[in-house]
Amino acid sequence: MRTVKFGIIGCGLMGREFASAAARWCHLPDMLVRPEIVAVCDSNAKAAEWFRTNFASVRQVTDDYKKLLDNRDVEAVYIAVPHNLHEEFYCAALDAGKHLMGEKPFGIDKKANDSIMACISRHPQLFVRCSSEFPFFPAMQRIGKMLEHAEFGDIIEANSGFIHSSDLDPNKPINWKRMVEFCGEYGCLGDLGMHPCHTPFRAGWTPANVRAILSKIISVRPDGKGGKVSCQTWDNATLLCFSKDHNTGRTFPLTIKTQRIAPGEKDTWYFEVMGTKKSAKFTTKDANSIQVLEYKGGEQAWQRIEVGHEVTFKSITGGIFEFGFSDAILQMWAAFLYEFDKGTPPAKFAGCVTPEEAALSHRLFTAALQSQHDARTIAV
C-alpha cells in the first residue's frame, strides 16, 4: 500500500477529525493508498500535544508552519486555519512543493482566492483540493448517480442548504468566525457555503446571476472577558440563482441557503431536486434515507428508500448499518487519496471540491454581497 506522509497545520476540530480518519484507514479494505500523519503545527501547544499523545507516527510538533513546510518527510498538508490565513499558508505550502487539502472558502475574499489560484497554476504538478463532506453521504451519492444519468428529466428547481442554530443564543461569546477581520465579509457564506454549493457546481449548474438576502441578526456578543463587542458578520444568507442544466439547456431556479441562526436546527444539510420525470430529497435529519418521486403520469407518490452504508469507497461496516459524520469524513479523505493516486475520481460526484469550484464560489459570494448592498440581482 502506498503511504502519503501528511502534515497538519491547524490542530483544531477538523485537524483532529482528519487524524482520526487516518487512524481508521483499516475500515477501507480496497484502498491502495493511505495517509500517515507525521507532523503537526499549531500555536496552541495543548492542541498539538493531543496528536503527539495519540499518534506514534507524529515526529514533528511545532508552532511555526514554515518549519513544518521545510520538513522533507511531509509530502502533503491539510491546512485548517482561519480564513484570513488561507492565502499566506496555502501559497507557502504550494511554493514548498506540498500537495494540499485546504479548508473552505479557499481565501478570505475573491482577491485572496485569485492569488491562491495563480499560485496553483504555477505548480501544476501538485494535487490541490478543498474540504466538503456533504456529497459523501450515501443518499447524496445516490442523487449524484441520478444526476450523472440525467434521470430527472427537465430540472424544475433545486434547493441546497446548510443550516444550524449554534448562534441562536445571544449570550454565546464571540469567536473568530463572527469577526470580519478573520472570517471575512462573506460571514456565513464563507464559513458554510461551499457545502451546499459542492453538488450543484459538480452538476454543472453554474449560477448566471444571484439575488441575495443576507441578515445580521445578533449585532453584539459577549467578548468572553466580561464585556461586549460588535458582531459584524452575516448570520444568515439566502441566495436565489438563475442556473442552467447543461444536459437539456433549460434554465431553472437554484436556491442556496446558509444559516447560523435557524431555530430548531442542530446541524442540517439538505438537497432537493425537482424534475419532470423524477424528484429527490435528502436531509441529514434523516441521514440514512432518501425520498424519491417518479412521475410517469397519473398519481404521484413519494417513496422513502433506506440507503444505509451504501458508500463509494467500500467499508468493513455492514451495508445495513447507519452512516454518520465521521463516516463522511473518512469517505471524503478516501476520495482525496484515491484521486491523488489514480488521477481521477471513481465517479463524477465522488471527488473533493476542485480549486475551480472553490473559485466559482468566490464569484458567487462576491456577487451576493453586491446584491445585498444594491438590493438587486447581480450577474455572477
N, C-alpha and C positions, 0 to 999 in steps of 0.2 A: 504494500500500500504506500502510495506517495504521501509524504508528510510535508505540509506547508507551515513553516515557523512564523508565528504571529507575535506582534507587539500590540498591546492595548494602550491607547492614550486616552485617559478618562476612565477612572475606576469606579464610576457610579453604578446606577441601576442597570443600564444596558450593557456596560462592560462586564458586570457580573453575570448577566444573562448569557452573553456570548461564551464566557469561560465555562459556565455550567453546561451549555450545549456541547462544547468541546469535550467535556468530561463524559457526556452521554453518547459519544460518537459510535459506541458499540451497538446502539439502537438501530443503526443504519447498515445492515449486513451487506448490502450491494455496493456501497460506496468504495471507490478505489483511491480516494484521496481524503486526507483528514487534516484538521488543524491541530497545532501544538502551540500552546501559549508559553513563550519563552521570556517575554519582557513586558513590564507594565510601567506606566508613568502616571502620577497624579500628585498634585500639590498637597493633598490630604494624606499624610503618612498612614493614618489608621485605615483608610480605604485601600491603599496599596498593599498594606500588610495582610489583608484578607486573602489576597492572591498568593502571597508567599506561604501563608499558613495552609492553604487548601490545594495548591498545585506545585508538586515537586519539580515540574518542568520549568517553572519560573526561575531564571538565573540572573535576571537584572530587575531591580526595583529602583526607580529614580523619580525625582521631581522635576527633571529637565527633559522635555520632549526631544530636544536636539541630541541628547546623549543616546536616547533610545533609537533615533533615526541613524545614528552613527554605528549602531550595533550591526555588524556584518552577518550575524546569525539570523536577524529579522528579515524575512522575505516580504511580508505583507503586514499591514497595520489596520486595526479598527480604531477609528477616532470618534469618540463620543464626548464632545465638549460644547460649551455654549456657542450659539450661532455667530457671535462676534469674533470667534477664534477660527472659524472654518477656513477662511481664505488663507490666513497665515499658516495654519497647521497642515491643511490639505496640500497646498503648493509645496511646502517644505518636504512633506513625505514623498511627493512625486519627484521633486528635484533630487531627493536622496535615493531614488530608484526603487521605492517600495510600492507594491500593489496596494490598493486602497479600497476598503469599505468605509464609507463616511455616513454620518447621520444626516437626516434631512434638516433644513432645506437646502443644504449644499451652498452655504453662504448666507450672510445676514440680509442681503438685498441683491438686486439684479446686478449691480456693479461688481459686488464681490463674486457672484456666480460667474459673471463674464470673465473675471480674472482666473477663476478656477478652471473654467472651460478652456481658456487659452493655454493654461499650464498642461492640461490633459492632452491637448493637441500637440504639444511639444514632446510628449512622451507616449507615442502610440504603442510602444511595446508593453506598457503597463496596463493591468486589468483594474478597472475602476467601476464601482457600483455604489448605490445608495440604499440605505436600510428602509424596508417597509414589509411588515409581516402579514398584513391583511390578506393578500391574494393566496396565501399558502394554506388557509383553512380549506378542508376538503370540499365544502359546499362552493366556495369561490373557485376552486379548480374545476368543479363540475360546470359552473357557469362559464368559465373560460373556454372549456371544450365546446359548449353550445355556441359561444360567440365565434370561435375558430371555424366551426362548421356552418355558420350562418343559419342557425336553426330558428331564429326569432322572426324571420320574415322582415318586413319593414319595421324599423325601430320607431315606436310612437313617442316614448320618452324614457329617460334613465335618471335615477337618483342615487347618489352616493354620499355617505357621510361618516364622520367620526365625532361623536358627541358624548360628553360626560358631565359630571356635576362637581368636580373636585374644587371648583372656585365658588360654589354656591354660598359657602359660609363666609360672610363679610369679615369675620374675625380671624380668618386664616392669614398668618403672616405672609408678607410678600416674599417672593423668591425671584431668581433671575429671569424666569420665563414671563414675568409680569413687568419687566423693566426694559424699556425701549433700547437702552444702550447695549444690552446683552442679547435680547430676543429679536430686536428689530421692529420696524414699523408694521410688519405683517401681523404681529401678535399671534392669535390662534391659528391663522393661516399658515405661517411658517412652522409653527410647532406641530400642528395636526394635519395640515392639508395634503401632504404627499400620500398619506394612506388612502383617502378617498379618490385621489387622482390616479393612483397607480393602474388600476384595471381599465378605467376609461381611456387613459393615454395609451396603454398597451393595445387596446382595441382599435386604436387609430382615430379616436373621437377628439380631434384637435379642436378646442373652442375657437370659434371665429370672433366672438365678442363676449362681453360679460356685463351684466348689471348686478352690482354688489350692494348688499345691505349689511353693514358692519356695526356692531354695538359695543359701546363701553358701558358696562352695567354697574360695576363697582369701581368708583374712582379713587378711593382712599383705602389703604390697608394698614394693619399694624406692621411696624418695622422689626418686630421681634426684640426690641430694646426698650419697650415702654412708650414709644412714640407712634406717630402716624406718618405715612409717606404717600405721595401720589402714585396711583396705579394707572399707567398711561397706555398699556397695550389693549388691543381689541380683544374683548372676551368671546364674542360670538360672530360668526360670519355665515351668510347665505349667498351663494353665487348662482345666478341663473345664466346659463351659457347657451349660445346657439351653436350646435355642433352638426357634424355630417357623418353618416355611416358610409364608409368607403366601399362596402360591399354592394350597396344599392345606389349610392349617390344622393340619397334623400337626407334632408336636414331634420333635426328634432331638438327639443329642449333637453338640456343636461343640467341637473341641479347638483351642486356640491355644497355640503354643509359641514362646518366645523364649529363646535361649541364647547366651551369650558364651563358654561353655566346652563345646564339642561336638566331641570328638576326631574327627579325620578330615574335618571340615567346614571348608573355606576360607571360604566365604561363600555360604550356601544359603538360598534362598527356595523354599517348596513349597506346593502347594494340592491338595487331593483332595476330590472329591465322589462319594459312593456313593449311587446311586439304584436304584429298582426297574426302571426302563426303560433308563437309561444311567448310566455312571460315567465319571469323567475324573480323570486325574492329571497334574500338571506339577511339575517341579523345575528350578531354574536350573542344576543339574548337567548337564542335557540341555536347554539353553535354547531350542533350535530345533525341539523336537518336543513332542507331546502324546500321552498314552496314553488311548485311549477304548475302553470296553466297552459294546456294545449288547446288551441281552437281549430276545429275542423267543421264548423257550422253547428247550429243547434245550441244546446245547453252549454254553459260554461261552468267549470268547477276547478277549484284549486286542489291540488293533491300535495300532501306533505310527505317528503321522501327522506328517510333516515340514511345518512351517509357514513356515520361513524368515523372510523380511522382510515378513510379512503384517501391515502396520501400519495403524492407524486413520487417521493423518494421512500422506497419500501422501508418499513419499520418492523421491529420484532413485536411491537404491540399488536394485539389481535384486532382484526378488522371491525369487530362488533363493539370495541371499547370507545369511550368518548375521547374527543380531541380538545386540547386546551391551548392556552397562550404559549406555554413553554414548548409545546409541540410545534407551534407555528414558528417560534424562534429557531428550533432545530431544523425545520424544513427550509426556512429562508437561508440559513447558513449552508445547508446541503446544496441549495440552488447556487449560491455563490461559488462554492468549491467545485461543483460539477461543471459550471460554465467556465470557470478559471482553468480547469483541467482539459475539458473537451472542446472549448471554443464556442459552443452554442448551448442554449438550454435544452432540456429534453422535450419541451413543448412551449408554444408561444407564451402562455400565461404562467409558466413555471420558471421565470427568470426574475432576478432582482431589478430594481429601478436602474435604468441606464443614466449616464450623465445627461444625455439629450432629453430624456423625460424630466429630469430634475430642472434642466434649463427651461423647458416648457412651463413648468410650474411657476418659475420666477416671472415669466412673461404674463401668465395668468394673474398671479398675485399682485404684480405691479399695476396691471390694468384694473384690478379690483380696487386698489387704493385710490386710483384716479376716478373710478366710477363712484365710489363713496363720496369723494371730495366734490365732484361736479354734479352728483345726483343724476347721472345719465349713463347710457350704455357706451362702453369703450371697446374698440377693436383690440384684439389680443395680438 
